[in-house]
Amino acid sequence: MTTLPPIAKTAAARAEQATKVYGSGDTEVRALDDVTVDFERGRFTAIMGPSGSGKSTLMHCVAGLDSLTSGRVFIGDTDLSQLNDKALTQVRRDKIGFVFQSFNLIPTLDALENITLPLDLAGRKPEAGWVDEVVATVGLADRLRHRPSELSGGQQQRVAVARALAAKPAIIFADEPTGNLDSRAGAEILTFMQHAVTELGQTIVMVTHDPGAAAYASRIVFLVDGRIVTELHEPNAEQVLDQMKALGDA
């Protein structure tokens, strides 16, 4: 039996020998192939790779939205593979925040109600001052009583990021969070997310295909054919683009 490495003390999330297979026989697709990776606390990490590289699959499995064929995933020291559906739902609610490309706001609720919704559903009161700090960071104090239809796309995504922060999760997963935004609004969201990490101590893992967006992260993990092939640390957009071109040529 293979001995797995110990969980890094600084990891907010970790995948160990993660493998995800779809189909079988001639139709088998190995979306993840023996991936081991840590996502450190208090860090902004981006996941990149060509189309079909497994980047979204990795994020979905680490976030508990999909299950592995083999291997293990941890949020902190909690092994998700050992949880039943009810316990897994509780972990996702209490320890994980999500930001999606489509915002996913409730149209009948105003901005503040959308931000506090996860806490309300969990029957939890916000940590003293935390939601106020998040709301101040969002910079939409004068728009909090507006419904999503009365907000721009960039403002809606700010609300979505603030909602993910409000419950003070152990980690936030963002799937192409600027995909539906123009470049200016996208830059505002990425700066906000960067600030949430550096100033609020949050941990964010983001899937993106955009080198400019990825450059806001302090670490980028690159996947090809379901395997991690390289990393960049403190990169600029040009370095990210060069790396993506190199992977495409390879």
PASEBA-1860 file (N, C-alpha, C; in nm, 3 decimals):
! residues 250
1> MTTLPPIA> 0.085/-0.120/0.000/0.000/0.000/0.000/0.089/0.125/0.000 ~ 0.056/0.221/-0.086/0.136/0.343/-0.097/0.112/0.433/0.024 ~ 0.223/0.485/0.080/0.212/0.577/0.191/0.200/0.718/0.136 ~ 0.093/0.787/0.171/0.071/0.922/0.122/0.144/1.022/0.210 ~ 0.189/1.134/0.151/0.260/1.234/0.230/0.168/1.302/0.329 ~ 0.225/1.355/0.440/0.141/1.424/0.537/0.084/1.552/0.478 ~ -0.028/1.594/0.534/-0.092/1.718/0.489/-0.008/1.837/0.535 ~ 0.019/1.929/0.444/0.095/2.048/0.480/0.015/2.131/0.580
9> KTAAARAE> 0.084/2.176/0.686/0.015/2.253/0.790/-0.042/2.384/0.736 ~ 0.021/2.437/0.628/-0.022/2.565/0.576/-0.125/2.552/0.464 ~ -0.170/2.429/0.436/-0.262/2.408/0.324/-0.407/2.432/0.366 ~ -0.475/2.521/0.293/-0.619/2.537/0.313/-0.693/2.423/0.244 ~ -0.635/2.373/0.135/-0.691/2.259/0.062/-0.577/2.181/-0.001 ~ -0.603/2.053/-0.025/-0.498/1.968/-0.079/-0.560/1.851/-0.155 ~ -0.500/1.821/-0.269/-0.535/1.699/-0.342/-0.416/1.604/-0.336 ~ -0.444/1.478/-0.312/-0.339/1.376/-0.304/-0.369/1.265/-0.403
17> QATKVYGS> -0.280/1.248/-0.499/-0.292/1.143/-0.601/-0.433/1.142/-0.662 ~ -0.481/1.262/-0.692/-0.618/1.278/-0.742/-0.629/1.232/-0.887 ~ -0.720/1.138/-0.910/-0.747/1.087/-1.044/-0.897/1.092/-1.069 ~ -0.935/1.144/-1.185/-1.074/1.149/-1.223/-1.088/1.094/-1.365 ~ -1.165/0.986/-1.378/-1.182/0.920/-1.507/-1.330/0.924/-1.546 ~ -1.356/0.964/-1.669/-1.491/0.960/-1.724/-1.496/0.851/-1.831 ~ -1.605/0.774/-1.834/-1.620/0.670/-1.935/-1.530/0.551/-1.907 ~ -1.524/0.458/-2.002/-1.441/0.339/-1.988/-1.406/0.285/-2.126
25> GDTEVRAL> -1.305/0.200/-2.128/-1.264/0.139/-2.255/-1.220/0.243/-2.355 ~ -1.272/0.233/-2.477/-1.231/0.324/-2.585/-1.276/0.467/-2.560 ~ -1.377/0.484/-2.476/-1.430/0.619/-2.451/-1.375/0.680/-2.322 ~ -1.280/0.613/-2.259/-1.226/0.663/-2.132/-1.152/0.795/-2.151 ~ -1.182/0.889/-2.062/-1.112/1.018/-2.058/-1.057/1.035/-1.917 ~ -0.926/1.054/-1.907/-0.861/1.072/-1.776/-0.845/1.223/-1.754 ~ -0.944/1.284/-1.692/-0.945/1.429/-1.675/-0.840/1.475/-1.574 ~ -0.816/1.395/-1.470/-0.708/1.418/-1.374/-0.628/1.290/-1.363
33> DDVTVDFE> -0.496/1.304/-1.363/-0.409/1.187/-1.366/-0.304/1.195/-1.257 ~ -0.340/1.147/-1.136/-0.245/1.137/-1.024/-0.189/1.274/-0.984 ~ -0.280/1.368/-0.957/-0.240/1.504/-0.922/-0.227/1.518/-0.771 ~ -0.113/1.569/-0.727/-0.093/1.605/-0.587/-0.055/1.752/-0.582 ~ -0.133/1.831/-0.509/-0.107/1.975/-0.503/-0.164/2.033/-0.375 ~ -0.094/2.130/-0.319/-0.141/2.206/-0.203/-0.187/2.344/-0.247 ~ -0.286/2.398/-0.177/-0.325/2.537/-0.194/-0.307/2.604/-0.058 ~ -0.205/2.687/-0.049/-0.166/2.744/0.080/-0.266/2.845/0.133
41> RGRFTAIM> -0.274/2.851/0.265/-0.357/2.953/0.330/-0.301/3.092/0.302 ~ -0.391/3.187/0.286/-0.349/3.325/0.269/-0.279/3.354/0.138 ~ -0.313/3.275/0.033/-0.247/3.293/-0.096/-0.351/3.293/-0.209 ~ -0.321/3.366/-0.314/-0.404/3.373/-0.434/-0.338/3.285/-0.540 ~ -0.401/3.172/-0.571/-0.346/3.076/-0.667/-0.437/3.070/-0.789 ~ -0.378/3.071/-0.907/-0.454/3.051/-1.030/-0.422/2.914/-1.088 ~ -0.522/2.853/-1.152/-0.503/2.727/-1.223/-0.527/2.754/-1.371 ~ -0.428/2.719/-1.454/-0.437/2.743/-1.598/-0.402/2.617/-1.675
49> GPSGSGKS> -0.435/2.618/-1.803/-0.401/2.509/-1.891/-0.483/2.517/-2.017 ~ -0.442/2.447/-2.122/-0.520/2.446/-2.246/-0.660/2.390/-2.222 ~ -0.749/2.412/-2.317/-0.883/2.356/-2.310/-0.874/2.204/-2.295 ~ -0.949/2.150/-2.199/-0.947/2.006/-2.175/-0.831/1.958/-2.091 ~ -0.759/2.050/-2.029/-0.641/2.012/-1.949/-0.678/1.955/-1.812 ~ -0.802/1.981/-1.767/-0.845/1.931/-1.636/-0.851/2.038/-1.528 ~ -0.831/2.164/-1.566/-0.825/2.269/-1.464/-0.958/2.287/-1.389 ~ -1.069/2.288/-1.462/-1.199/2.301/-1.394/-1.233/2.175/-1.316
57> TLMHCVAG> -1.196/2.059/-1.369/-1.220/1.933/-1.297/-1.145/1.932/-1.165 ~ -1.019/1.978/-1.167/-0.941/1.984/-1.043/-1.010/2.074/-0.942 ~ -1.052/2.192/-0.984/-1.117/2.283/-0.891/-1.246/2.225/-0.837 ~ -1.328/2.166/-0.924/-1.456/2.110/-0.880/-1.436/1.995/-0.781 ~ -1.334/1.914/-0.802/-1.310/1.801/-0.711/-1.255/1.850/-0.577 ~ -1.163/1.946/-0.580/-1.108/1.998/-0.455/-1.215/2.072/-0.376 ~ -1.308/2.135/-0.447/-1.415/2.211/-0.381/-1.531/2.123/-0.335 ~ -1.524/1.993/-0.363/-1.630/1.903/-0.320/-1.754/1.908/-0.406
65> LDSLTSGR> -1.742/1.966/-0.526/-1.856/1.970/-0.619/-1.860/1.846/-0.707 ~ -1.750/1.772/-0.713/-1.742/1.647/-0.788/-1.654/1.552/-0.708 ~ -1.668/1.422/-0.732/-1.591/1.324/-0.657/-1.480/1.265/-0.744 ~ -1.374/1.220/-0.681/-1.261/1.159/-0.751/-1.290/1.012/-0.782 ~ -1.224/0.962/-0.884/-1.225/0.819/-0.910/-1.133/0.749/-0.811 ~ -1.019/0.812/-0.782/-0.928/0.763/-0.679/-0.846/0.881/-0.628 ~ -0.784/0.863/-0.511/-0.711/0.971/-0.446/-0.795/1.035/-0.336 ~ -0.740/1.141/-0.279/-0.808/1.207/-0.168/-0.802/1.358/-0.185
73> VFIGDTDL> -0.901/1.425/-0.127/-0.905/1.571/-0.123/-0.933/1.614/0.021 ~ -0.861/1.714/0.065/-0.878/1.767/0.200/-0.912/1.915/0.193 ~ -1.004/1.959/0.278/-1.022/2.100/0.310/-0.973/2.113/0.453 ~ -0.860/2.182/0.471/-0.794/2.179/0.601/-0.753/2.037/0.630 ~ -0.797/1.982/0.744/-0.764/1.843/0.777/-0.884/1.750/0.757 ~ -0.987/1.799/0.688/-1.106/1.718/0.663/-1.095/1.646/0.530 ~ -1.099/1.513/0.533/-1.092/1.430/0.413/-1.233/1.420/0.354 ~ -1.255/1.484/0.239/-1.390/1.489/0.181/-1.440/1.351/0.140
81> SQLNDKAL> -1.350/1.260/0.108/-1.392/1.127/0.063/-1.455/1.046/0.176 ~ -1.435/1.088/0.300/-1.489/1.016/0.414/-1.626/1.069/0.459 ~ -1.677/1.170/0.388/-1.800/1.236/0.432/-1.922/1.185/0.355 ~ -2.036/1.175/0.424/-2.161/1.147/0.354/-2.213/1.278/0.293 ~ -2.321/1.268/0.218/-2.371/1.386/0.146/-2.405/1.502/0.239 ~ -2.465/1.471/0.355/-2.504/1.575/0.448/-2.381/1.646/0.505 ~ -2.280/1.569/0.543/-2.159/1.629/0.599/-2.083/1.708/0.494 ~ -2.082/1.657/0.370/-2.014/1.728/0.262/-2.083/1.861/0.233
89> TQVRRDKI> -2.216/1.862/0.235/-2.291/1.987/0.216/-2.256/2.087/0.324 ~ -2.240/2.039/0.447/-2.208/2.128/0.559/-2.068/2.187/0.542 ~ -1.973/2.107/0.497/-1.838/2.157/0.474/-1.839/2.264/0.366 ~ -1.911/2.237/0.256/-1.919/2.337/0.148/-1.982/2.466/0.199 ~ -2.082/2.454/0.285/-2.152/2.572/0.336/-2.067/2.651/0.434 ~ -1.995/2.579/0.522/-1.926/2.644/0.632/-1.780/2.680/0.602 ~ -1.715/2.605/0.512/-1.571/2.623/0.494/-1.529/2.669/0.356 ~ -1.624/2.669/0.260/-1.588/2.698/0.122/-1.675/2.809/0.067
97> GFVFQSFN> -1.614/2.902/-0.004/-1.687/3.006/-0.075/-1.672/2.983/-0.224 ~ -1.773/3.022/-0.300/-1.772/3.002/-0.445/-1.803/3.132/-0.518 ~ -1.729/3.155/-0.626/-1.758/3.266/-0.717/-1.758/3.210/-0.857 ~ -1.869/3.230/-0.929/-1.882/3.174/-1.063/-1.889/3.285/-1.168 ~ -1.868/3.249/-1.292/-1.872/3.343/-1.403/-2.007/3.411/-1.415 ~ -2.114/3.338/-1.378/-2.250/3.389/-1.400/-2.309/3.464/-1.281 ~ -2.226/3.499/-1.181/-2.266/3.576/-1.063/-2.354/3.497/-0.967 ~ -2.464/3.436/-1.018/-2.554/3.354/-0.935/-2.613/3.430/-0.817
105> LIPTLDAL> -2.656/3.552/-0.841/-2.724/3.629/-0.737/-2.874/3.599/-0.742 ~ -2.942/3.618/-0.628/-3.086/3.600/-0.620/-3.152/3.732/-0.662 ~ -3.228/3.732/-0.771/-3.278/3.859/-0.827/-3.374/3.935/-0.737 ~ -3.443/3.865/-0.647/-3.541/3.932/-0.562/-3.480/3.990/-0.434 ~ -3.352/3.962/-0.412/-3.283/4.014/-0.293/-3.194/4.131/-0.332 ~ -3.179/4.227/-0.241/-3.087/4.337/-0.270/-2.943/4.292/-0.246 ~ -2.849/4.381/-0.272/-2.707/4.345/-0.266/-2.667/4.296/-0.127 ~ -2.707/4.367/-0.024/-2.670/4.327/0.112/-2.730/4.192/0.148
113> ENITLPLD> -2.856/4.170/0.109/-2.922/4.042/0.138/-2.853/3.928/0.064 ~ -2.806/3.954/-0.057/-2.730/3.852/-0.130/-2.597/3.823/-0.062 ~ -2.532/3.925/-0.010/-2.403/3.908/0.057/-2.418/3.822/0.183 ~ -2.524/3.845/0.259/-2.541/3.773/0.386/-2.620/3.643/0.372 ~ -2.664/3.609/0.249/-2.748/3.492/0.229/-2.688/3.362/0.283 ~ -2.560/3.330/0.257/-2.505/3.204/0.310/-2.512/3.196/0.462 ~ -2.488/3.308/0.528/-2.497/3.310/0.675/-2.641/3.290/0.720 ~ -2.734/3.354/0.650/-2.876/3.340/0.685/-2.921/3.195/0.669
121> LAGRKPEA> -2.880/3.130/0.558/-2.920/2.992/0.534/-2.862/2.898/0.639 ~ -2.743/2.931/0.686/-2.677/2.847/0.786/-2.725/2.878/0.928 ~ -2.808/2.982/0.943/-2.854/3.021/1.075/-2.743/3.078/1.161 ~ -2.646/3.140/1.096/-2.530/3.195/1.168/-2.533/3.346/1.166 ~ -2.488/3.405/1.274/-2.472/3.549/1.277/-2.330/3.582/1.229 ~ -2.315/3.688/1.152/-2.182/3.722/1.103/-2.088/3.758/1.217 ~ -1.961/3.728/1.197/-1.860/3.766/1.295/-1.861/3.918/1.309 ~ -1.851/3.963/1.432/-1.863/4.106/1.461/-1.768/4.188/1.374
129> GWVDEVVA> -1.824/4.280/1.298/-1.744/4.370/1.217/-1.697/4.314/1.085 ~ -1.702/4.179/1.068/-1.646/4.121/0.946/-1.726/4.159/0.822 ~ -1.858/4.143/0.827/-1.938/4.178/0.710/-1.925/4.327/0.680 ~ -1.918/4.409/0.784/-1.898/4.553/0.763/-1.767/4.578/0.689 ~ -1.663/4.504/0.728/-1.533/4.520/0.663/-1.539/4.474/0.518 ~ -1.608/4.363/0.495/-1.623/4.312/0.359/-1.701/4.412/0.273 ~ -1.810/4.462/0.328/-1.893/4.559/0.254/-1.811/4.685/0.222 ~ -1.730/4.729/0.318/-1.645/4.846/0.294/-1.543/4.816/0.184
137> TVGLADRL> -1.491/4.695/0.183/-1.393/4.656/0.082/-1.456/4.649/-0.056 ~ -1.582/4.607/-0.062/-1.652/4.600/-0.190/-1.664/4.739/-0.253 ~ -1.678/4.841/-0.171/-1.690/4.976/-0.223/-1.823/5.005/-0.287 ~ -1.929/4.937/-0.240/-2.063/4.959/-0.296/-2.162/4.999/-0.188 ~ -2.114/5.074/-0.089/-2.200/5.110/0.024/-2.328/5.181/-0.020 ~ -2.319/5.258/-0.127/-2.437/5.331/-0.173/-2.526/5.248/-0.264 ~ -2.490/5.121/-0.287/-2.568/5.034/-0.376/-2.622/4.911/-0.304 ~ -2.605/4.905/-0.173/-2.640/4.783/-0.101/-2.790/4.752/-0.104
145> RHRPSELS> -2.874/4.852/-0.123/-3.019/4.828/-0.125/-3.071/4.813/-0.268 ~ -2.980/4.802/-0.364/-3.019/4.780/-0.502/-3.023/4.630/-0.534 ~ -3.119/4.592/-0.615/-3.127/4.453/-0.660/-3.030/4.430/-0.776 ~ -2.998/4.304/-0.806/-2.901/4.276/-0.912/-2.933/4.344/-1.045 ~ -3.062/4.351/-1.081/-3.099/4.412/-1.209/-3.065/4.561/-1.214 ~ -3.042/4.620/-1.099/-3.008/4.763/-1.092/-2.858/4.786/-1.081 ~ -2.779/4.678/-1.092/-2.634/4.687/-1.081/-2.569/4.649/-1.214 ~ -2.451/4.704/-1.238/-2.374/4.665/-1.356/-2.317/4.525/-1.335
153> GGQQQRVA> -2.265/4.464/-1.442/-2.205/4.332/-1.429/-2.090/4.331/-1.330 ~ -2.006/4.434/-1.335/-1.894/4.442/-1.241/-1.941/4.454/-1.098 ~ -2.046/4.533/-1.077/-2.101/4.548/-0.942/-2.163/4.418/-0.893 ~ -2.232/4.346/-0.983/-2.291/4.217/-0.944/-2.181/4.118/-0.902 ~ -2.071/4.117/-0.976/-1.964/4.024/-0.940/-1.895/4.065/-0.811 ~ -1.889/4.195/-0.784/-1.837/4.239/-0.654/-1.925/4.186/-0.541 ~ -2.056/4.192/-0.561/-2.148/4.137/-0.462/-2.124/3.988/-0.445 ~ -2.103/3.916/-0.556/-2.080/3.771/-0.550/-1.952/3.739/-0.474
161> VARALAAK> -1.846/3.817/-0.497/-1.720/3.794/-0.424/-1.740/3.827/-0.276 ~ -1.810/3.937/-0.248/-1.836/3.972/-0.108/-1.919/3.864/-0.038 ~ -2.015/3.805/-0.110/-2.096/3.696/-0.054/-2.007/3.578/-0.017 ~ -1.910/3.547/-0.103/-1.818/3.437/-0.074/-1.732/3.468/0.048 ~ -1.698/3.595/0.066/-1.615/3.635/0.180/-1.692/3.643/0.311 ~ -1.822/3.673/0.302/-1.900/3.707/0.421/-1.901/3.598/0.526 ~ -1.906/3.473/0.482/-1.910/3.361/0.576/-1.772/3.326/0.630 ~ -1.671/3.402/0.589/-1.532/3.381/0.632/-1.489/3.235/0.612
169> PAIIFADE> -1.498/3.187/0.488/-1.463/3.047/0.462/-1.314/3.022/0.471 ~ -1.278/2.895/0.479/-1.136/2.859/0.481/-1.073/2.885/0.345 ~ -1.153/2.876/0.238/-1.100/2.892/0.103/-1.213/2.932/0.009 ~ -1.180/3.013/-0.092/-1.276/3.053/-0.195/-1.228/2.998/-0.329 ~ -1.319/2.935/-0.402/-1.291/2.887/-0.537/-1.365/2.976/-0.636 ~ -1.292/3.027/-0.735/-1.349/3.117/-0.835/-1.328/3.057/-0.973 ~ -1.438/3.035/-1.045/-1.433/2.971/-1.176/-1.457/3.076/-1.284 ~ -1.349/3.119/-1.352/-1.357/3.223/-1.457/-1.440/3.343/-1.408
177> PTGNLDSR> -1.404/3.403/-1.294/-1.490/3.506/-1.234/-1.503/3.633/-1.315 ~ -1.412/3.656/-1.409/-1.420/3.778/-1.491/-1.465/3.747/-1.634 ~ -1.509/3.625/-1.660/-1.542/3.582/-1.796/-1.654/3.660/-1.861 ~ -1.748/3.712/-1.779/-1.862/3.786/-1.835/-1.846/3.937/-1.821 ~ -1.725/3.983/-1.789/-1.703/4.125/-1.763/-1.612/4.188/-1.868 ~ -1.627/4.320/-1.889/-1.532/4.390/-1.975/-1.399/4.403/-1.900 ~ -1.297/4.448/-1.969/-1.161/4.446/-1.912/-1.150/4.535/-1.788 ~ -1.219/4.650/-1.789/-1.211/4.740/-1.675/-1.277/4.678/-1.552
185> AGAEILTF> -1.399/4.627/-1.570/-1.470/4.565/-1.457/-1.394/4.441/-1.409 ~ -1.339/4.365/-1.503/-1.260/4.248/-1.465/-1.141/4.285/-1.381 ~ -1.071/4.392/-1.419/-0.954/4.436/-1.341/-0.995/4.479/-1.201 ~ -1.112/4.543/-1.189/-1.161/4.584/-1.057/-1.187/4.463/-0.968 ~ -1.250/4.360/-1.025/-1.279/4.238/-0.949/-1.150/4.170/-0.905 ~ -1.054/4.159/-0.996/-0.928/4.090/-0.965/-0.848/4.167/-0.860 ~ -0.852/4.300/-0.868/-0.784/4.381/-0.766/-0.852/4.361/-0.631 ~ -0.983/4.355/-0.631/-1.060/4.331/-0.509/-1.025/4.195/-0.450
193> MQHAVTEL> -1.018/4.091/-0.534/-0.982/3.958/-0.487/-0.840/3.956/-0.432 ~ -0.751/4.024/-0.501/-0.612/4.034/-0.455/-0.607/4.101/-0.318 ~ -0.687/4.206/-0.301/-0.694/4.277/-0.174/-0.750/4.187/-0.064 ~ -0.849/4.105/-0.099/-0.907/4.014/0.000/-0.802/3.918/0.054 ~ -0.706/3.881/-0.029/-0.598/3.791/0.015/-0.495/3.867/0.098 ~ -0.446/3.980/0.045/-0.335/4.050/0.111/-0.379/4.126/0.235 ~ -0.502/4.180/0.233/-0.546/4.264/0.345/-0.641/4.192/0.441 ~ -0.720/4.099/0.391/-0.819/4.030/0.475/-0.776/3.888/0.510
201> GQTIVMVT> -0.663/3.843/0.454/-0.612/3.710/0.488/-0.687/3.594/0.427 ~ -0.763/3.621/0.318/-0.842/3.516/0.255/-0.752/3.425/0.169 ~ -0.803/3.307/0.137/-0.736/3.214/0.046/-0.824/3.196/-0.077 ~ -0.768/3.219/-0.196/-0.847/3.211/-0.319/-0.776/3.123/-0.421 ~ -0.853/3.033/-0.482/-0.806/2.952/-0.594/-0.895/2.984/-0.713 ~ -0.835/3.028/-0.823/-0.910/3.074/-0.939/-0.871/2.997/-1.065 ~ -0.971/2.948/-1.137/-0.950/2.891/-1.269/-0.971/3.001/-1.372 ~ -0.875/3.016/-1.463/-0.888/3.117/-1.568/-0.810/3.074/-1.691
209> HDPGAAAY> -0.853/3.123/-1.807/-0.778/3.102/-1.931/-0.705/3.230/-1.972 ~ -0.725/3.338/-1.895/-0.675/3.470/-1.930/-0.541/3.499/-1.862 ~ -0.431/3.513/-1.938/-0.300/3.542/-1.877/-0.301/3.670/-1.793 ~ -0.374/3.772/-1.839/-0.382/3.896/-1.763/-0.447/3.877/-1.628 ~ -0.554/3.797/-1.625/-0.622/3.768/-1.498/-0.532/3.685/-1.408 ~ -0.467/3.584/-1.464/-0.382/3.496/-1.385/-0.267/3.572/-1.320 ~ -0.222/3.679/-1.385/-0.107/3.754/-1.332/-0.139/3.825/-1.201 ~ -0.267/3.837/-1.166/-0.302/3.893/-1.035/-0.272/3.795/-0.922
217> ASRIVFLV> -0.259/3.668/-0.954/-0.230/3.566/-0.853/-0.081/3.567/-0.820 ~ -0.047/3.518/-0.701/0.094/3.509/-0.664/0.156/3.375/-0.705 ~ 0.071/3.282/-0.745/0.118/3.150/-0.788/0.024/3.098/-0.896 ~ 0.080/3.040/-1.000/-0.001/2.980/-1.106/0.043/2.836/-1.126 ~ -0.056/2.747/-1.124/-0.034/2.604/-1.147/-0.085/2.572/-1.288 ~ 0.000/2.508/-1.370/-0.037/2.477/-1.509/-0.062/2.327/-1.524 ~ -0.176/2.295/-1.586/-0.211/2.156/-1.614/-0.209/2.130/-1.764 ~ -0.167/2.011/-1.802/-0.177/1.961/-1.938/-0.216/1.814/-1.929
225> DGRIVTEL> -0.321/1.775/-2.000/-0.366/1.636/-2.002/-0.384/1.578/-1.861 ~ -0.442/1.660/-1.772/-0.475/1.611/-1.639/-0.359/1.602/-1.542 ~ -0.244/1.658/-1.579/-0.127/1.654/-1.490/-0.070/1.794/-1.472 ~ -0.018/1.821/-1.353/0.051/1.948/-1.329/0.190/1.938/-1.392 ~ 0.219/2.034/-1.480/0.347/2.028/-1.553/0.446/2.134/-1.507 ~ 0.398/2.246/-1.453/0.489/2.349/-1.405/0.413/2.451/-1.322 ~ 0.487/2.540/-1.258/0.428/2.649/-1.180/0.504/2.778/-1.209 ~ 0.437/2.891/-1.187/0.503/3.021/-1.187/0.470/3.090/-1.056
233> HEPNAEQV> 0.565/3.168/-1.006/0.545/3.243/-0.882/0.569/3.391/-0.907 ~ 0.480/3.475/-0.855/0.484/3.620/-0.873/0.505/3.657/-1.020 ~ 0.421/3.606/-1.109/0.443/3.627/-1.253/0.383/3.759/-1.302 ~ 0.427/3.800/-1.421/0.356/3.907/-1.491/0.283/3.845/-1.610 ~ 0.195/3.923/-1.673/0.110/3.869/-1.779/0.191/3.814/-1.895 ~ 0.304/3.879/-1.927/0.387/3.834/-2.039/0.447/3.696/-2.010 ~ 0.492/3.675/-1.887/0.547/3.544/-1.849/0.440/3.436/-1.857 ~ 0.319/3.471/-1.815/0.210/3.373/-1.820/0.179/3.337/-1.965
241> LDQMKALG> 0.171/3.439/-2.051/0.142/3.415/-2.193/0.251/3.330/-2.257 ~ 0.377/3.360/-2.225/0.488/3.281/-2.280/0.478/3.135/-2.236 ~ 0.440/3.113/-2.109/0.427/2.976/-2.060/0.313/2.903/-2.129 ~ 0.200/2.971/-2.150/0.088/2.909/-2.219/0.124/2.875/-2.363 ~ 0.199/2.964/-2.430/0.243/2.937/-2.565/0.335/2.816/-2.569 ~ 0.425/2.807/-2.470/0.517/2.694/-2.464/0.442/2.562/-2.444 ~ 0.339/2.566/-2.360/0.258/2.445/-2.338/0.181/2.409/-2.463 ~ 0.133/2.510/-2.535/0.062/2.484/-2.659/0.153/2.421/-2.764
249> DA> 0.277/2.472/-2.774/0.373/2.416/-2.869/0.411/2.274/-2.831 ~ 0.422/2.250/-2.699/0.460/2.115/-2.653/0.352/2.014/-2.686
END
